[in-house]
Amino acid sequence: MAPALVETPQAAATYAKNGTGEYKEAYIGGPKAYRLDAELKGTEKQPPAKYPKYLPTWDSEKTYPPLQPFEHYEHGKDADPKFLNLLQNAQVVDLTANIGAEVHGVQLSKLTDKGKDELALFVAQKKVVAFREQDLADIPIQEALDFGGYFGRHHIHPTSGAPAGYPEVHLVHRGAEDTTARDFFEERTNSVTWHSDVTYEKQPPGTTFLYVLDAPIAGGDTLFANQAEAYRRLSPEFQKRLHGLKAIHSAIEQAGNSKNRGGVVRREPVTSIHPIVRTHPATGEKALFVNRQFTRRIVGFKKEESDYLLKFLFDHVAKGQDFQARVKWAPGTVVVWDNRVTAHSALLDWDDGQRRHLARITPQAEPPAETPFQ
């Protein structure tokens, strides 16, 4: 068994001053590329935005204080595993044998509290679920937030655009006639950016909701990886070696990228130390909890040692097509995933200026923790 590592503020503080790492962002246009007239009126080739109330705004004068700890309640623990309140009239089709499902016949916004409890557990088990024919984009934004708030405290993203008056909504937006994908591929061979959302926070998200507003006719799919299955694929001896190890997750690079794109930094970037393996509070599953976008260094390892082990774990997830799923967007789709046990990547595979516009509701969960190794 690996020795337990003590989380020290000095480790994160030292990294915050000196550490930098890779950060790659392709799927958000940002304020420099944003054209309000093209969004409201459309262009010769592209129609107006279907949901103008969700168009992004960036208020450079508005800042937020550091996030404070809170007590998270995991509703998945209260769920009836028969899912009668969630799936009684549903049609469920698995996307793969070990990750993902597509569901018809359920209206998320109309769920009772018992149905929401079951949703939390069902998503934790399936890892990612695409719910079709949903009205989340059509109801008032505050009602959508009220629904999502059942699952945890809303996270306000430090750098993204948000609908005016609703900073809790994180927008993924590439506007009409935005062809900067061509510029991106002048320097990169692919747009794949495996990550779990904002893992640099002390309490990263759990049950997460992303719903489509506008999408290209083809392209812009999202990949998901089962981080619990990725952990199970490792040998028992390797799992044992990972037990007790912790890693630094950083928001510094994302903040710098936002500034470079003319964007905002609404809260000072932070670093956090999390276990490399975490345990889900409702299912008891262990899952890898590292990602190339935000995980920078293993605490207690020298740089070369840390880089070597993290590269193996990053590549293990990226190459694990047999524990991945690909979700295709369609009008009325809400994709729900458990950020504690999955990684994902948007795909930038179209460059003809079609709009891609999605909204994310991001309830925070408990601080990542690992149970004893068995």
Buried (B, 14 or more C-beta within 10 A) or exposed (E): EEEEBEEEEEBBEBBBEEBEBEBBBBBBBBBEBBBEEBBEEBBEEBEBBBBEEBBBBBEEEEEEEEBEEEEBEBBBEBBEEEBEBBBEEBEBEEBBEBBBBBBEEBEBBEBEEBBBBBBBBBBBBBBBBBBBBBBBBEEEBEEBBEBBEBBBBBBBBBBBBBBEEBBBBBBBBBBBBBEBBEEBBEEEEEBBBBBBBBBBBBBBBBBBBBBBBBBBEEBBBBBBBBBBBBBBBBEEEEBBBBBBBBBBBBBBBBBBBBEEBEBBBBBBBBBBBBBBBBBBBBBEBBBBBBBBBBBBBBBBBEEEEBBEBBEEBBEBBBEBEEBBBEBBBEEBBBBBBBBBBBBBBBBBEBBEBBBBBBBBBBBBBBBBEBBEBE
